[in-house]
Amino acid sequence: MELTLEDVRHIATLARIGLTTQEMETMRGQLGDILAHVSQLNELDTEAIPPTAQVLALQDVLAADEPRPSYSVDAMLANAPEREGNYFRTKAVLGYET
């Protein structure tokens, strides 16, 4: 399928990207190549292939949730700019102090 510069300009507008005339000419050729490949795929007979959403079986890849020792409060707050007890001290973000 042969694209016009107006087609490329329209696609660039939809994608919200600005292209120079030279870039539009380059994109015209590249998008035309992509559409040619897609049209080749449309020629394939896929009637015997059932629709699929996932080609491979899904499997859980999470590690077992095992309790283990954690860092001490002092180690975790060692680099805190300000500290109040066992907590980070920060400026109020909602407009009021406690």
C-alpha positions as CSV (number, residue, x, y, z in Angstrom):
1,M,0.0,0.0,0.0
2,E,1.4,3.3,-1.0
3,L,1.0,6.1,1.6
4,T,0.8,9.7,0.8
5,L,2.6,12.5,2.8
6,E,-0.9,13.5,3.9
7,D,-1.4,10.0,5.4
8,V,1.9,10.3,7.2
9,R,1.0,13.8,8.5
10,H,-2.3,12.5,9.8
11,I,-0.6,9.6,11.6
12,A,1.9,11.9,13.1
13,T,-0.9,14.2,14.3
14,L,-2.6,11.2,15.9
15,A,0.7,10.2,17.6
16,R,1.3,13.8,18.6
17,I,4.7,13.9,17.1
18,G,6.2,16.6,14.9
19,L,8.0,15.5,11.8
20,T,10.0,17.5,9.3
21,T,9.3,17.0,5.6
22,Q,12.4,14.7,5.3
23,E,11.3,12.6,8.3
24,M,7.8,12.3,6.8
25,E,9.3,11.0,3.6
26,T,11.4,8.5,5.5
27,M,8.3,7.4,7.6
28,R,6.2,7.1,4.4
29,G,8.6,4.5,3.1
30,Q,8.9,2.7,6.4
31,L,5.2,2.7,7.1
32,G,4.5,1.5,3.6
33,D,6.9,-1.5,4.2
34,I,5.1,-2.4,7.4
35,L,1.7,-2.3,5.7
36,A,3.1,-4.5,2.9
37,H,4.2,-7.1,5.4
38,V,0.8,-7.0,7.2
39,S,-0.9,-7.5,3.8
40,Q,1.2,-10.6,3.3
41,L,0.0,-11.9,6.7
42,N,-3.6,-11.3,5.7
43,E,-3.1,-13.8,2.8
44,L,-2.4,-16.6,5.3
45,D,-5.2,-19.2,5.9
46,T,-5.9,-19.1,9.6
47,E,-9.3,-20.8,9.6
48,A,-8.0,-24.0,11.4
49,I,-6.2,-22.0,14.1
50,P,-8.3,-21.3,17.2
51,P,-8.2,-17.7,18.6
52,T,-5.7,-17.5,21.5
53,A,-4.9,-14.9,24.1
54,Q,-1.9,-16.7,25.5
55,V,0.3,-19.0,23.5
56,L,2.2,-20.5,26.5
57,A,0.7,-21.9,29.6
58,L,0.7,-19.5,32.5
59,Q,2.8,-20.3,35.5
60,D,3.4,-18.6,38.8
61,V,6.9,-17.1,38.9
62,L,6.8,-15.8,42.4
63,A,9.1,-17.1,45.1
64,A,7.8,-18.7,48.2
65,D,6.9,-16.1,50.9
66,E,9.3,-17.2,53.6
67,P,9.9,-15.0,56.7
68,R,13.5,-14.0,57.2
69,P,15.5,-11.7,59.4
70,S,15.2,-8.0,58.6
71,Y,17.5,-5.0,59.1
72,S,17.4,-3.2,62.5
73,V,15.5,0.1,62.8
74,D,18.9,1.8,63.5
75,A,20.4,0.4,60.3
76,M,17.4,1.5,58.2
77,L,17.3,5.0,59.6
78,A,21.1,5.5,59.7
79,N,21.1,7.8,56.6
80,A,17.8,9.6,57.4
81,P,18.2,13.4,57.2
82,E,16.0,13.7,60.3
83,R,14.6,11.1,62.6
84,E,11.9,11.0,65.3
85,G,12.0,7.9,67.4
86,N,11.7,4.9,65.0
87,Y,10.4,7.0,62.1
88,F,11.7,9.3,59.3
89,R,10.9,12.9,60.1
90,T,9.6,14.9,57.1
91,K,8.0,18.2,56.4
92,A,4.2,18.3,56.5
93,V,2.8,17.6,53.0
94,L,-0.9,18.3,53.7
95,G,-0.5,21.8,55.1
96,Y,-0.6,21.2,58.8
97,E,2.0,20.2,61.5
98,T,1.5,17.8,64.3
